[in-house]
Amino acid sequence: MKPTAAPLPEPLPTLPPSSAKVGQTIGNDQVAGIFDDIADLLEIEDANPFRIRTYRNAARTLRALTFEVAKLIVRGEPLPKLTGIGVDLAGKINEIVTTGDCALRQRLRTTLPLGLVELLSISGLGPKRVKHLYHDPGIETAQHLCQAAKEGRIRHLPGFGEKIEARLLHAGQKGIGRDRRLPLAFVALVALRLTEYLQQLPGIEADILEEGSLDLPDDILGRLDLVVGAVHSHFGLTLRQQTQRLLRAMDHRYFTILAHSLCWLINERDPLNLDLPVIIKAARQRGCCLELNAQPQRMDLFDLQCRYAKDEGVLIAIDSDAHRTVDFAYLQYGIAQARRAWLEKTDVLNIRPLKELKAFLSACSCSARG
């Protein structure tokens, strides 16, 4: 059954050059790669061919440039006129350089089954073939692919045949279970442990106030194992004010995890104007962790930012932002995000057994108290 596409997001407005710190680490090839991903996902979704070609052509244009677009954006300079890149795509380039990803790619990834993205990594499968596999026999995972190939249900599809079916069976079997990144089956384990933590770890989400203090007194916070700090107001502060606000909050002796660091809501609210690399480095120095919020309207942090945190030695806590039991299903999106960032078990805070997690949090608290 063909999925119903979500409304497409508008490009983010241009942000001040000082807010584009993330862009200093993003090259043309990475921006082009995101456009290629969008084209692949649109093709699997059976979108308008002209729209698909637009993203592929833009990716080729970016790879052929002799200058880095991120450097222009960081300096606040407008992009020159580029072949095949109009106002909409220029806005998306600015968004990718500024935030590390594109809302459209995030939305497409949450619209399509997660396994389809993994099928693209199997030798011999491109977006056209994945589209046929998905829309005709309903294949969504490598396991489904192997089963269908064994039953001879692939050879009759357009562009396949017996030889390709045999090659796909071999490639699919070879790929299953080989990936070092977090496996999709890991979702159930994370959901189980998160539920266990909610029941057994006394914790709270505290508001980070405008000046960086937490909205609860120390005599309450000191009795808790887990203190998650989050911004829920004053989103319009300057880059310096917002960055200092979070740094002061993270300096609090009971602070454990910074939640949804960017604070954006897809199609509703722009990301905070803050120096995220400085925040990530401060988290390493202070022993804090960062949340990967898997709520589909947030998807905060992006994969590139999670990878940056990993490289800096900062642990990631994958969270569904659940307000109802059914919301735990959102964890699959967080797991997929972690996979794209090449996170491993040692990089994720809440994969630890409960006893080990308590010991870790206790050590962090003792260290923070001096």
C-alpha positions as CSV (number, residue, x, y, z in Angstrom):
1,M,0.0,0.0,0.0
2,K,1.4,3.4,-1.0
3,P,2.1,5.6,2.1
4,T,0.4,8.9,2.5
5,A,3.0,11.6,2.3
6,A,3.1,14.2,5.0
7,P,2.8,17.9,4.1
8,L,6.2,19.2,2.9
9,P,7.9,21.7,5.2
10,E,8.8,25.2,4.2
11,P,12.5,26.1,4.1
12,L,13.8,27.7,7.3
13,P,14.5,31.4,7.1
14,T,18.1,32.5,6.8
15,L,19.8,32.7,10.3
16,P,22.4,35.1,11.3
17,P,25.9,34.0,10.3
18,S,27.1,33.6,13.9
19,S,24.4,30.9,14.4
20,A,25.9,28.7,11.6
21,K,28.8,27.2,13.6
22,V,27.7,23.7,12.7
23,G,28.3,24.7,9.0
24,Q,32.0,24.9,9.6
25,T,32.2,21.1,9.7
26,I,29.9,20.5,6.7
27,G,31.2,20.2,3.2
28,N,29.5,20.3,-0.2
29,D,29.7,16.5,-0.4
30,Q,27.7,16.1,2.8
31,V,25.0,18.6,1.7
32,A,24.9,16.8,-1.6
33,G,24.6,13.5,0.2
34,I,21.5,14.7,2.0
35,F,20.0,15.8,-1.3
36,D,20.7,12.3,-2.7
37,D,19.0,10.8,0.3
38,I,15.9,13.0,-0.3
39,A,15.9,12.0,-3.9
40,D,16.1,8.2,-3.0
41,L,13.3,8.5,-0.5
42,L,11.1,10.5,-2.9
43,E,11.7,7.8,-5.5
44,I,10.7,5.0,-3.2
45,E,7.6,7.0,-2.3
46,D,6.8,7.2,-6.0
47,A,6.9,11.0,-6.1
48,N,6.9,13.3,-9.1
49,P,10.0,12.3,-11.3
50,F,10.7,16.0,-12.0
51,R,11.0,16.7,-8.3
52,I,13.3,13.7,-7.8
53,R,15.6,14.9,-10.6
54,T,15.7,18.4,-9.1
55,Y,17.4,17.0,-6.0
56,R,19.7,14.8,-7.9
57,N,20.8,17.6,-10.2
58,A,21.3,19.9,-7.2
59,A,23.6,17.2,-5.6
60,R,25.7,17.1,-8.8
61,T,25.9,20.8,-8.9
62,L,27.2,21.0,-5.3
63,R,29.8,18.3,-5.9
64,A,31.2,20.2,-8.9
65,L,31.7,23.5,-7.1
66,T,35.2,24.8,-6.4
67,F,34.2,26.6,-3.2
68,E,32.4,25.5,0.0
69,V,28.8,26.8,0.4
70,A,29.0,26.4,4.2
71,K,31.8,29.0,4.4
72,L,29.7,31.6,2.5
73,I,26.7,30.9,4.8
74,V,28.8,31.1,7.9
75,R,30.1,34.5,6.8
76,G,26.6,35.7,6.1
77,E,27.2,36.0,2.3
78,P,24.4,35.1,-0.2
79,L,24.9,32.0,-2.4
80,P,25.7,32.9,-6.0
81,K,23.3,31.7,-8.7
82,L,23.8,28.0,-9.1
83,T,22.6,25.7,-11.9
84,G,19.4,23.9,-10.9
85,I,19.3,25.5,-7.4
86,G,16.5,28.0,-6.9
87,V,15.1,29.8,-3.8
88,D,13.6,26.6,-2.2
89,L,16.8,24.5,-2.5
90,A,19.0,27.4,-1.5
91,G,16.9,27.6,1.7
92,K,17.4,23.9,2.3
93,I,21.2,24.3,1.8
94,N,21.1,27.0,4.4
95,E,19.1,24.8,6.7
96,I,21.5,21.9,6.3
97,V,24.5,24.0,6.9
98,T,22.9,25.7,9.9
99,T,21.3,22.7,11.7
100,G,23.2,19.7,10.2
101,D,20.1,18.2,8.5
102,C,17.0,18.9,6.5
103,A,13.4,18.7,7.9
104,L,12.2,17.2,4.6
105,R,14.6,14.3,4.9
106,Q,13.6,13.7,8.5
107,R,9.9,13.8,7.5
108,L,10.4,11.4,4.6
109,R,12.3,9.0,6.9
110,T,9.5,8.9,9.4
111,T,6.8,8.5,6.7
112,L,8.4,5.4,5.1
113,P,9.1,2.1,6.9
114,L,12.6,2.1,8.5
115,G,13.7,-1.1,6.8
116,L,13.4,0.5,3.3
117,V,16.3,2.8,4.1
118,E,18.4,-0.3,5.1
119,L,17.4,-2.1,1.9
120,L,19.3,0.7,0.0
121,S,22.5,-0.5,1.5
122,I,22.2,-4.0,0.0
123,S,24.3,-4.5,-3.1
124,G,22.2,-4.5,-6.3
125,L,19.4,-2.4,-4.8
126,G,18.8,1.2,-5.7
127,P,15.8,3.3,-5.1
128,K,13.9,2.1,-8.2
129,R,14.2,-1.5,-7.3
130,V,13.4,-0.8,-3.6
131,K,10.3,1.1,-4.8
132,H,9.1,-2.0,-6.8
133,L,9.8,-4.3,-3.9
134,Y,7.9,-2.1,-1.5
135,H,4.8,-1.2,-3.7
136,D,4.3,-4.6,-5.3
137,P,5.1,-7.6,-2.9
138,G,5.2,-5.3,0.1
139,I,8.9,-6.0,1.1
140,E,10.1,-3.6,3.8
141,T,13.1,-5.3,5.4
142,A,16.1,-7.5,4.5
143,Q,14.4,-10.4,6.1
144,H,11.3,-9.9,3.9
145,L,13.6,-9.7,0.9
146,C,15.3,-13.0,1.6
147,Q,12.0,-14.8,2.3
148,A,10.5,-13.5,-1.0
149,A,13.6,-14.5,-2.9
150,K,13.5,-18.0,-1.5
151,E,9.9,-18.2,-2.6
152,G,10.6,-17.0,-6.1
153,R,8.4,-13.9,-5.7
154,I,11.0,-11.3,-6.9
155,R,12.0,-12.6,-10.4
156,H,8.7,-11.5,-12.0
157,L,9.0,-7.9,-10.9
158,P,10.0,-5.3,-13.5
159,G,13.8,-5.0,-13.9
160,F,14.6,-8.1,-11.8
161,G,14.7,-11.8,-13.1
162,E,16.1,-15.0,-11.7
163,K,19.8,-14.0,-11.7
164,I,19.1,-10.8,-9.8
165,E,16.8,-12.6,-7.4
166,A,19.6,-15.0,-6.6
167,R,22.1,-12.2,-6.1
168,L,19.8,-10.3,-3.9
169,L,19.2,-13.4,-1.7
170,H,22.9,-13.8,-1.3
171,A,23.5,-10.1,-0.6
172,G,20.5,-10.0,1.8
173,Q,21.7,-13.0,3.8
174,K,25.2,-11.6,3.9
175,G,24.0,-8.3,5.2
176,I,21.6,-9.5,7.9
177,G,23.2,-9.3,11.4
178,R,26.5,-8.0,10.1
179,D,26.1,-4.3,10.8
180,R,28.1,-3.0,13.9
181,R,25.6,-0.2,14.4
182,L,22.6,-0.6,16.7
183,P,20.3,-3.3,15.2
184,L,16.6,-2.6,14.7
185,A,15.8,-5.5,16.9
186,F,17.4,-3.4,19.6
187,V,14.4,-1.2,19.7
188,A,12.4,-3.6,21.8
189,L,15.2,-3.9,24.3
190,V,15.5,-0.1,24.6
191,A,11.8,0.3,25.1
192,L,11.7,-2.3,27.8
193,R,14.6,-0.8,29.7
194,L,13.3,2.7,29.3
195,T,10.0,1.5,30.8
196,E,12.0,-0.1,33.6
197,Y,13.9,3.1,34.3
198,L,10.7,5.2,34.4
199,Q,9.4,2.8,37.1
200,Q,12.6,2.5,39.2
201,L,14.7,5.7,38.7
202,P,13.4,8.7,40.5
203,G,13.9,11.6,38.1
204,I,12.4,14.8,36.7
205,E,12.5,17.2,33.8
206,A,13.4,20.7,35.1
207,D,12.8,23.8,33.1
208,I,15.9,25.8,32.2
209,L,14.9,29.4,33.0
210,E,16.0,32.4,31.0
211,E,19.1,33.1,33.0
212,G,20.1,29.4,33.1
213,S,18.9,28.3,36.5
214,L,16.6,25.4,37.0
215,D,13.0,25.9,38.2
216,L,13.3,23.5,41.2
217,P,15.3,23.9,44.4
218,D,18.3,21.8,45.2
219,D,16.7,20.1,48.2
220,I,14.3,18.4,45.7
221,L,16.8,17.8,42.9
222,G,19.4,16.4,45.3
223,R,17.0,13.5,46.1
224,L,16.7,12.4,42.5
225,D,18.8,10.0,40.4
226,L,18.1,11.8,37.2
227,V,17.7,15.5,36.4
228,V,16.9,16.3,32.8
229,G,17.1,20.0,31.9
230,A,15.0,21.4,29.0
231,V,14.2,24.8,27.4
232,H,10.5,25.5,27.2
233,S,10.5,29.3,26.9
234,H,12.5,32.3,25.7
235,F,13.4,30.8,22.4
236,G,14.4,34.1,20.8
237,L,17.5,34.9,22.8
238,T,20.7,35.8,20.9
239,L,23.3,33.1,20.1
240,R,25.5,34.3,23.0
241,Q,22.6,34.5,25.5
242,Q,21.2,31.1,24.5
243,T,24.6,29.4,24.7
244,Q,25.5,30.9,28.0
245,R,22.0,30.0,29.3
246,L,22.6,26.3,28.6
247,L,26.2,26.4,29.9
248,R,25.0,27.8,33.2
249,A,22.3,25.1,33.4
250,M,24.8,22.4,32.7
251,D,27.0,23.7,35.5
252,H,24.3,22.8,38.0
253,R,25.7,20.1,40.3
254,Y,22.6,17.8,39.8
255,F,22.2,18.3,36.1
256,T,22.3,15.0,34.1
257,I,20.9,15.3,30.6
258,L,20.2,18.2,28.3
259,A,16.9,17.4,26.5
260,H,16.1,18.3,22.9
261,S,19.0,20.7,22.5
262,L,17.8,22.4,19.4
263,C,14.2,22.9,20.7
264,W,12.8,23.0,17.2
265,L,9.4,21.7,16.1
266,I,9.2,20.7,12.4
267,N,7.1,23.2,10.5
268,E,6.3,25.2,13.7
269,R,9.4,26.5,15.5
270,D,13.0,27.1,14.2
271,P,16.0,25.7,16.1
272,L,17.5,27.7,18.9
273,N,20.2,30.2,18.0
274,L,23.1,28.6,19.9
275,D,26.6,27.4,19.5
276,L,26.0,23.6,19.6
277,P,29.7,22.5,19.3
278,V,30.5,24.6,22.4
279,I,27.5,22.9,24.2
280,I,28.7,19.4,23.2
281,K,32.3,20.1,24.4
282,A,30.9,21.5,27.7
283,A,28.8,18.4,28.2
284,R,32.0,16.3,27.9
285,Q,33.8,18.5,30.4
286,R,30.9,18.5,32.9
287,G,30.0,14.8,32.4
288,C,26.5,15.5,31.1
289,C,24.7,13.6,28.5
290,L,22.6,14.8,25.5
291,E,19.2,13.5,24.5
292,L,18.3,12.2,21.1
293,N,14.5,13.0,21.1
294,A,12.7,10.6,18.8
295,Q,9.3,12.3,18.8
296,P,8.6,12.7,15.0
297,Q,8.0,16.4,15.2
298,R,11.3,17.0,17.0
299,M,14.0,14.4,15.8
300,D,16.5,16.3,17.9
301,L,19.5,15.8,17.7
302,F,20.3,15.2,14.0
303,D,22.6,12.3,13.0
304,L,25.6,14.5,12.2
305,Q,25.3,16.2,15.6
306,C,25.0,12.8,17.4
307,R,28.2,11.7,15.6
308,Y,29.9,14.9,16.7
309,A,28.9,14.1,20.3
310,K,30.2,10.6,19.9
311,D,33.5,11.9,18.6
312,E,33.7,14.3,21.6
313,G,33.0,11.4,24.1
314,V,29.5,12.6,25.1
315,L,26.9,9.9,25.7
316,I,23.5,10.0,24.0
317,A,20.2,9.1,25.7
318,I,17.6,7.9,23.2
319,D,14.2,9.0,24.3
320,S,10.7,8.7,22.8
321,D,9.3,11.8,24.6
322,A,6.4,9.5,25.5
323,H,3.3,11.0,27.1
324,R,1.3,7.9,26.4
325,T,2.3,4.2,26.3
326,V,1.8,4.0,22.6
327,D,4.4,6.8,22.1
328,F,7.1,4.3,23.0
329,A,6.8,3.3,19.3
330,Y,8.7,6.5,18.4
331,L,11.9,4.9,19.8
332,Q,12.4,3.2,16.4
333,Y,13.0,6.6,14.9
334,G,15.6,7.4,17.5
335,I,17.3,4.1,16.9
336,A,17.4,4.8,13.2
337,Q,18.9,8.2,13.9
338,A,21.5,6.6,16.1
339,R,22.4,4.1,13.4
340,R,22.9,6.9,10.8
341,A,25.3,8.5,13.3
342,W,27.2,5.2,13.7
343,L,26.5,5.1,17.4
344,E,27.4,1.8,19.2
345,K,26.1,0.4,22.5
346,T,28.9,2.1,24.4
347,D,27.7,5.5,23.1
348,V,24.2,5.2,24.4
349,L,23.4,5.9,28.0
350,N,20.2,4.1,28.4
351,I,21.2,0.7,26.9
352,R,23.0,0.0,30.2
353,P,21.5,-2.5,32.7
354,L,19.7,-0.7,35.5
355,K,22.4,-1.5,38.1
356,E,25.2,-0.2,35.8
357,L,23.1,2.9,34.9
358,K,22.6,3.8,38.6
359,A,26.3,3.4,39.3
360,F,27.1,5.7,36.4
361,L,24.6,8.4,37.5
362,S,25.9,8.1,41.1
363,A,29.4,8.7,39.9
364,C,28.3,11.7,37.8
365,S,26.5,13.2,40.8
366,C,29.5,12.7,43.2
367,S,31.8,14.2,40.6
368,A,29.5,17.2,40.1
369,R,29.4,17.8,43.9
370,G,33.1,17.9,44.0
